[in-house]
Every structure is written in structure tokens, then in C-alpha cells.
Amino acid sequence: MMPTMASTERAVIASPSDADAFRFSDEELVRSPAVLSGFATNVHGWGMRSYAQHIEELGQTLKVPSMVQSFACVLVQRYMMLESVSGLESSETLATAAFFLACKAQETPKRLKEVVTESLRLRLQNDKLLPDLFPSDSRGQCLYDLILASSESGAASPLASPSDGDFFVPPHVFRNERDAVLNLEEAILRAVSFCLHIEMPYKPFMELVTRFVPDETKKVFVQVGWSFINDSYKTWVHMKYDEKSIAIAAFMLTRLFLSQGSPGSEAQNSPSVSLEFEELENKQVMDAAFMMLELYDDSSKQAWI
């Protein structure tokens, strides 16, 4: 069953220059159609992880750049800020649809069959359920059919990579998932008013690195900062703050991480970073940083702040 186009108090008709159309207040974040339909109680992190994880695993297996994966996460978030997810049978299907659309929008297209097949394999692998323990809904039946078909086909493993030729998807299972992905891809496009212009914090972060980080420490600084930005897409910070604020927040967190060491560990001898950018640290940036830190436990946050 596909979700219907839910009405919202905030009408969004976005254009490439209207980035604020997809910025939401705290009240809007906690009262979005997705949250009101039971999606998540903690909108600052935990609810988005399952979507982001599936997108990340798809990207790694299909060799898609991290920026494309991040693009897909934003599409999922924008959709859920505007539409109810009560009719979704699988969060992974929405993640797959966003991933497929992001690949096309970012000019790294992947074949639909390849994306759908890999998505099904990952779902089967991650659930790790015995057939007799599957739920009686359509998702459980889909996974059951996959295991049954793989066993009957004599495949070495129903979890093998599609490239190995050992993962067999029954035609009716593939058609059902393919149609669901295509329908959700269209639903995402309609929800965001066909606006696929998404600014990302990677470029402004690199500009800060070029300006403030010594050449001899840039490599490690970029690696750590890039990880912070990638992880930020598992939170809702991109629905509240602009890409520059998030880039500065990632810069701050990276500097703290390298100056104090890993969370919960003793400080390491890391090269210092220029403090000339202190004037950029304002309440908005600090709030963005704390939203990003929601991914980590309290002891980790105390070690940094």
C-alpha cells in the first residue's frame, strides 16, 4: 500500500534558489507527518539511522560516492518532513527509491535491476531471520520467498553478492519491489516539487580547511571532517541548518577531536589548527554541532565539549 500525499500546514513549492523552503523549525521537526504517523520519538538521530544505513550499504556495494549517498539521505528526510510514512511496508524500499533517484540526479546512474536486487539481498542479510520466524506481512513473505527460492535453486548462499551469480530473486518478488521503488521515486519527486537542488557542506568545509589548516595536517583533518559530515546525514541537522553552518560545525568537531583524541580516550598529540575562524562560531553553529553529536553517547560528547 502506497502512502497518500498528506496535507501539511507548510506548503512547499521549491525552486533551485529557494533553499529555505526545506529548512524547518524545531516544532515542525517534531510534528512532521512522518513523526506524527509514528516514525520516531527522537527526531535528532535514531529514527533516520535505518534509512541511512541501508543507503550507505547500497552505496558501498554498488561503489557510489559518499556525496550521492548523502544526497539520497536528504531526499528521504525531505519526503518525511512532508509526507506520512504510515502506509510504507518497508523503510528500506523508500531508502532504495531515494538512492536510485539520487544516482540519476548526481549523474552516477545505476541500473534499476541492479539496485533493487542488491537492496533485497541486503535486507535478507541484515534481518538474519529463519523462515518460520518471519512476520506474516508482505515484507516477511518477500524475504521468505527469497530464501525459499535461493534454496531450491541450489545457490551456494542466498546472501551471496549478485555479482557472484548466487543470489536468485523470484520474478514476482522482483516485480513487486521494482514497482514499489518506482512508485516511491515518483512520490518523492512530487513531495519535493521536483526540486533536486541540494547544497552540501563538503565544499564550504574544504574551503575552511584550505584557509585555516596547515598543509602538513590537511590529510588527516579532511578524513576526520569528512566522516563527521557523512555521519551528519544520520541526523536531522540538514533539515534545520544551511550547509555553511553544518560545514563550520564539522570543522569545530574535527578540531576538537584531533586536539583531544578519540571520544573517551586520552588526548593525543595532534597538530593544532589555526583559531582565526573563531568569529564564525555562533549559536546556530553550536546548535548544529550538538545535533550532529546526538549520534554519539553522552560520555563521548562530554569528552569533546
Secondary structure, 3 states (H helix, E strand, C coil): CCCCCCCCCCCCCCCCCCHHHHCCCHHHHHCCHHHHCCCCCCCCCHHHHHHHHHHHHHHHHCCCCHHHHHHHHHHHHHHHHHCCCCCCCCHHHHHHHHHHHHHHHCCCCCCHHHHHHHHHHHHHHHHCCCHHHCCCCHHHHHHHHHHHHHHHCCCCCCCCCHHHCCCCCCHHHHHHHHHHHHHHHHHHHHHCCCCCCCCCCHHHHHHHHHHHCCHHHHHHHHHHHHHHHHHHCCCCHHHCCCHHHHHHHHHHHHHHHHHHCCCCCCCCCCCCCCCHHHHHCCHHHHHHHHHHHCCCCHHHHHHHC
